[in-house]
Amino acid sequence: MDKKITIAIDGFSSTGKSTLANQLANHLGFIYVDTGAMYRAVTYFAMQNGYINADSFDKQTLINSLPNIKLQFKFNVDLGFAEMYLNDVNVETEIRTIEVSSFVSKVAEVSEVRTKLVEQQKEMGKDKGIVMDGRDIGTVVFPDAELKIFMTASATTRAKRRYDELVAKVDTVTFEEVLANVEERDYIDTHREDSPLVMAEDAIEIDNSHLNREEQFKLVLELVNEITKTI
């Protein structure tokens, strides 16, 4: 696509934001940035260093360690998408576990973490031609994005999708655990003081509870085409 715009995709966990963003980026020839992977990588770093567990969270030590965290996306030609690297180590598989999911919203609450990552995200999108998904892309990172999408679906629907993904990866987990994690993340994401999950006033809400990936992609692509005609 000759006309470069910024596409911000926000919404609740397990609504397929990353899948949609990746589809759009590939089709349009745009850069795709999975901000959730960035927060997951920081969470994984905190877990590996003993800063966070089921009983405690040493926020200050994590904050002090932020200068030692290097995040990179490296495109994997065989897989067709960019993988997350933490301090030059591929952690794409490790950051997708239910254990990381159980702590990521708490880490994302930390203002210093958000500040560090938002700065990087803004820099990535300064030249437009980017699709970025997360929780505060349309409200904080790119408030002037030409297209803002807010994705939602019922907690049960989202938990079922996430459960199927984890089981396919031979992750030993129950549906009840996944549903509880989804509901807990929803609460933390919408109630945190710094950049809570809210729909931007000019965002278009899409409830994909009953949409498959192709239907959803076509719907949003039509929105992209409508916007680019006016530029």
Secondary structure, 3 states (H helix, E strand, C coil): CCCCCEEEEEECCCCCHHHHHHHHHHHHCCEEEEHHHHHHHHHHHHHHCCCECCCCECHHHHHHHHHHCCEEEEEECCCCEEEEEECCEECCCHHHCHHHHHHHHHHHCCHHHHHHHHHHHHHHCCCCCEEEEECCHHHHHCCCCCEEEEEECCHHHHHHHHHHHHHHCCCCCCHHHHHHHHHHHHHHHHHCCCCCCCCCCCCEEEECCCCCHHHHHHHHHHHHHHHHHCC
